[in-house]
């Protein structure tokens, strides 16, 4: 479900030390997104992307002239719908994809009542998703014809609408940036929250300033790995295959019997299955149970899912 990120590179290079970063990537991203969006909602009355395009959120009942600022209820609803809802949706889609992968395997374990209810909820999710997409389409259609004041159901649920920033709004934001307002006293929680808000402020400023550079870098990567430039990349990066390590050449004679044994049960392979992420061969039942519980290769620790299991068909079978 993830796109390429430095956490994935760290996890694949050293799974024992940095593997937890990739396994908890969604939660770490949610935490950073909460801090970032809370900063922009508190200081700019808009999300990060809305502020980038010169927009602000105002209460649906607020009349002209519209001033910068949101009610506390609207801000918290906006924060939850901006951060928590996409996180839950991504988790549900990942669970649905994993459930479909498990349906393709022959091993079926006994199910309890809670597991049957869980499977029924997962099966109903596509219909709920279709209804949600239909609502989005109808909301946008009503907005185009001037019937609705919001183009998104998320804005309607938060009780806000989008307006353009004016000169006074920009002056108010600049004044807030110059006067951070550090608490003189307060409890430990208040000081901790102030420190987190200051960290979010610095992160927001750095993200805003580096956005254009990041877009240029992504476009450069897209061009570099495009099909038109693929032949040039291969010519620059193609190198002869290195010889096998010396210790493998020396011990090659004693690996014949060991290579036919499963690394988990230490017995000859039964229904041999290879992991595409690491290349090691296991018994199907051994590796199926292990990957389903741990989601990684038992030998290398590389992140692995059930779809990475590949059946080996030998001439003897």
DOGUKE-89388 format. One line per field, with one value per residue (C-alpha): residue in one letter; residue number from 1; x, y, z. Coordinates in steps of 0.1 Angstrom, whole numbers, padded with zeros to 4 digits. Each point is the difference from the previous one (the first is absolute). Example, Ala and Ser with C-alpha at 12.3 -4.5 7.8 and 13.67 -1.06 7.14 Angstrom:
pafi a:s;
drenpa 1:2;
px 0123:0014;
py -0045:0034;
pz 0078:-0007;
END
This chain:
pafi x:x:x:x:x:x:x:x:x:x:x:x:x:x:x:x:x:x:x:x:x:x:x:x:x:x:x:x:x:x:x:x:x:x:x:x:x:x:x:x:x:x:x:x:x:x:x:x:x:x:x:x:x:x:x:x:x:x:x:x:x:x:x:x:x:x:x:x:x:x:x:x:x:x:x:x:x:x:x:x:x:x:x:x:x:x:x:x:x:x:x:x:x:x:x:x:x:x:x:x:x:x:x:x:x:x:x:x:x:x:x:x:x:x:x:x:x:x:x:x:x:x:x:x:x:x:x:x:x:x:x:x:x:x:x:x:x:x:x:x:x:x:x:x:x:x:x:x:x:x:x:x:x:x:x:x:x:x:x:x:x:x:x:x:x:x:x:x:x:x:x:x:x:x:x:x:x:x:x:x:x:x:x:x:x:x:x:x:x:x:x:x:x:x:x:x:x:x:x:x:x:x:x:x:x:x:x:x:x:x:x:x:x:x:x:x:x:x:x:x:x:x:x:x:x:x:x:x:x:x:x:x:x:x:x:x:x:x:x:x:x:x:x:x:x:x:x:x:x:x:x:x:x:x:x:x:x:x:x:x:x:x:x:x:x:x:x:x:x:x:x:x:x:x:x:x:x:x:x:x:x:x:x:x:x:x:x:x:x:x:x:x:x:x:x:x:x:x:x:x:x:x:x:x:x:x:x:x:x:x:x:x:x:x:x:x:x;
drenpa 1:2:3:4:5:6:7:8:9:10:11:12:13:14:15:16:17:18:19:20:21:22:23:24:25:26:27:28:29:30:31:32:33:34:35:36:37:38:39:40:41:42:43:44:45:46:47:48:49:50:51:52:53:54:55:56:57:58:59:60:61:62:63:64:65:66:67:68:69:70:71:72:73:74:75:76:77:78:79:80:81:82:83:84:85:86:87:88:89:90:91:92:93:94:95:96:97:98:99:100:101:102:103:104:105:106:107:108:109:110:111:112:113:114:115:116:117:118:119:120:121:122:123:124:125:126:127:128:129:130:131:132:133:134:135:136:137:138:139:140:141:142:143:144:145:146:147:148:149:150:151:152:153:154:155:156:157:158:159:160:161:162:163:164:165:166:167:168:169:170:171:172:173:174:175:176:177:178:179:180:181:182:183:184:185:186:187:188:189:190:191:192:193:194:195:196:197:198:199:200:201:202:203:204:205:206:207:208:209:210:211:212:213:214:215:216:217:218:219:220:221:222:223:224:225:226:227:228:229:230:231:232:233:234:235:236:237:238:239:240:241:242:243:244:245:246:247:248:249:250:251:252:253:254:255:256:257:258:259:260:261:262:263:264:265:266:267:268:269:270:271:272:273:274:275:276:277:278:279:280:281:282:283:284:285:286:287:288:289:290:291:292:293:294:295:296:297:298:299:300:301:302:303:304:305:306:307:308:309:310:311:312:313:314:315:316:317;
px 0000:0030:0020:0038:0014:0033:-0016:-0004:0037:0011:-0022:0012:0037:-0001:-0032:0010:0007:-0023:-0027:-0024:0001:-0016:-0024:-0012:0003:-0038:-0001:0031:-0015:-0033:0018:0020:-0031:-0019:0027:0003:-0037:-0007:0026:-0016:-0035:0009:0020:-0013:-0036:0008:0017:0035:-0012:-0028:0024:0024:-0027:-0010:-0032:-0014:-0028:-0028:-0031:-0030:-0022:0025:-0011:0020:0025:0017:0029:0029:-0007:-0021:-0020:0015:-0026:0006:0038:-0001:-0025:0022:0031:-0017:-0014:0032:0023:-0019:-0025:0027:0020:-0030:-0009:0035:0000:-0034:0012:0032:-0021:-0023:0030:0015:-0033:-0002:0035:-0008:-0031:0023:0017:-0012:0005:-0032:0000:-0031:-0017:-0016:-0031:0021:0021:-0032:-0013:0034:-0001:-0035:0011:0029:-0023:-0024:0028:0000:-0037:0006:0029:-0022:-0026:0026:0014:-0036:-0005:0032:-0012:-0034:0015:0023:-0029:-0021:0029:0005:-0037:0001:-0023:0026:0026:0026:0015:0010:-0020:0029:-0005:-0037:0005:0025:-0025:0023:0005:0029:0007:0028:0026:0000:0025:-0011:0002:0036:0008:-0016:0021:0032:-0009:-0006:0034:0018:-0017:0002:-0013:0020:-0018:0017:-0012:-0024:0002:0024:-0026:-0004:0037:0003:-0028:0016:0033:-0018:-0018:0033:0015:-0031:0005:0036:-0009:-0028:0023:0026:-0026:-0014:0034:0012:-0032:0009:0035:-0016:-0023:0029:0019:-0029:-0004:0037:-0003:-0031:0020:0031:-0019:-0023:-0002:0016:0031:0001:0026:0023:-0005:0009:0031:0012:-0009:0006:0030:0012:-0013:0024:0013:-0016:0017:0030:-0015:-0029:0024:0019:-0030:-0020:0007:-0017:-0031:-0017:-0020:-0005:-0015:-0027:-0012:-0025:0017:-0030:-0007:0035:-0016:-0001:-0023:-0036:-0019:0031:-0008:0024:-0002:0004:0013:0030:0003:0000:-0020:-0023:-0028:-0032:-0018:0030:0005:-0037:-0005:0031:-0007:-0036:0010:0032:-0002:0038:0025:0012:0036:0006:-0027:-0011:-0036:-0021:-0037:-0019:0000:0038:-0003:0008:-0006:0030:-0008:0028:0003:-0004:-0034;
py 0000:0023:0018:0002:0018:0000:-0021:-0029:0004:-0002:-0029:-0020:0008:-0009:-0018:-0008:0036:0021:-0025:0015:0034:-0017:-0020:0031:0023:0007:0010:0022:0017:0005:0017:0023:0008:0009:0024:0016:0004:0013:0027:0012:-0003:0020:0027:0002:-0015:-0024:-0033:-0001:-0004:0026:0026:-0007:0009:0032:-0014:0001:-0018:0020:-0011:-0009:0025:0028:0031:0026:0015:-0033:0002:-0024:-0026:-0031:-0011:-0026:-0027:0006:-0001:-0034:-0015:0012:-0015:-0034:-0001:0011:-0025:-0027:-0009:-0006:-0021:-0022:-0003:-0011:-0026:-0014:-0002:-0018:-0024:-0007:-0006:-0024:-0018:-0005:-0014:-0025:-0011:-0013:-0025:-0034:0000:0010:0001:-0003:0033:0013:0023:0031:-0010:-0006:0035:0014:-0017:0013:0036:-0003:-0014:0030:0026:0002:0009:0027:0013:0002:0019:0024:0007:0005:0026:0018:0001:0013:0027:0012:0001:0021:0023:0005:0010:0023:-0020:-0009:0023:-0027:-0024:-0028:-0020:0004:0038:-0005:-0024:0025:0028:0023:0013:0013:0037:0020:0016:0038:0026:0002:-0037:0000:0028:-0020:-0031:0021:0015:-0035:-0012:0029:-0006:-0037:0006:-0024:-0009:0015:-0028:-0028:-0037:-0025:-0010:0036:0006:-0033:0010:0034:-0017:-0023:0030:0018:-0031:-0002:0037:-0006:-0031:0019:0028:-0024:-0021:0032:0013:-0034:-0009:0015:-0016:-0033:0002:0007:-0030:-0023:0011:-0007:-0035:-0006:0010:-0020:-0032:0005:-0024:0026:0002:-0036:-0010:0028:-0011:-0036:0011:0020:-0024:-0034:-0018:-0036:-0024:-0004:-0035:-0019:0006:-0022:-0016:-0012:-0015:-0018:-0014:-0009:-0037:-0001:0019:-0027:-0017:0032:0019:-0027:0006:0027:0027:-0001:-0037:-0012:-0029:-0007:0024:-0009:0018:0023:0037:0029:0036:0025:0026:-0021:-0031:-0025:-0033:-0013:-0025:0016:-0005:0012:0032:0007:-0001:0020:0028:0003:0006:0021:0015:-0004:-0026:-0022:-0001:0036:0019:0017:0013:-0028:-0006:-0031:0010:-0004:-0038:-0018:-0037:-0020:-0026:-0026:-0027:-0027:0013;
pz 0000:0004:-0026:0001:0030:0020:0027:-0025:-0010:0036:0008:-0030:0006:0037:0010:0036:0009:-0022:-0008:0026:-0019:-0030:0020:0019:-0030:-0001:0037:-0003:-0031:0018:0029:-0022:-0021:0032:0011:-0035:-0006:0035:-0005:-0032:0013:0031:-0017:-0035:0003:-0028:-0007:-0014:-0036:0004:0013:-0028:-0025:0019:0016:0035:0019:0015:0018:-0022:0019:0001:-0020:-0018:0007:0006:0025:0005:0027:0007:0030:0022:-0010:-0037:0004:0018:-0025:-0028:0016:0005:-0035:-0016:0018:0018:-0028:-0027:0025:0008:-0037:-0009:0028:-0012:-0036:0011:0021:-0030:-0023:0026:0004:-0038:-0001:0027:-0019:-0028:0023:0008:0037:0018:0038:0022:0005:0031:0001:0004:-0030:-0021:0010:-0010:-0034:-0005:0008:-0024:-0027:0005:-0003:-0039:0001:0026:-0020:-0031:0019:0012:-0035:-0012:0027:-0010:-0036:0009:0023:-0027:-0025:0024:0005:-0037:-0005:0031:0022:0026:0015:0005:-0026:0025:0025:0024:0001:0004:0030:0016:-0005:-0020:-0035:-0020:-0007:-0016:0023:-0001:0010:0036:0004:-0012:0025:0028:-0008:-0001:0034:0015:-0014:0017:0034:0008:0036:0022:0032:0031:0023:-0003:0005:-0015:-0026:-0011:-0003:-0019:-0024:-0005:-0010:-0024:-0015:-0005:-0016:-0023:-0008:-0011:-0019:-0018:-0010:-0013:-0019:-0016:-0011:-0014:-0018:-0033:0001:0009:-0030:-0023:0015:-0005:-0036:-0005:0014:-0022:-0031:0011:0003:-0029:-0029:-0024:0023:0010:-0026:0012:0037:-0009:-0019:0030:0028:-0017:0015:-0003:0026:0029:0008:0030:0034:0008:0031:-0022:-0025:0027:0017:-0031:0004:0035:-0009:-0021:0028:0020:-0031:-0003:0036:0011:0022:0024:0007:-0011:-0020:-0037:-0019:-0002:-0028:-0005:-0001:-0005:0013:-0028:0025:0011:-0023:0029:-0004:0027:0006:-0011:0033:0020:-0019:-0004:0038:0007:-0025:0009:0037:-0004:-0035:-0007:-0012:0028:-0013:-0012:0018:-0032:0000:-0016:-0007:-0011:-0036:0000:0003:-0033:-0005:-0014:-0025:-0003:-0027:0028:0009;
END
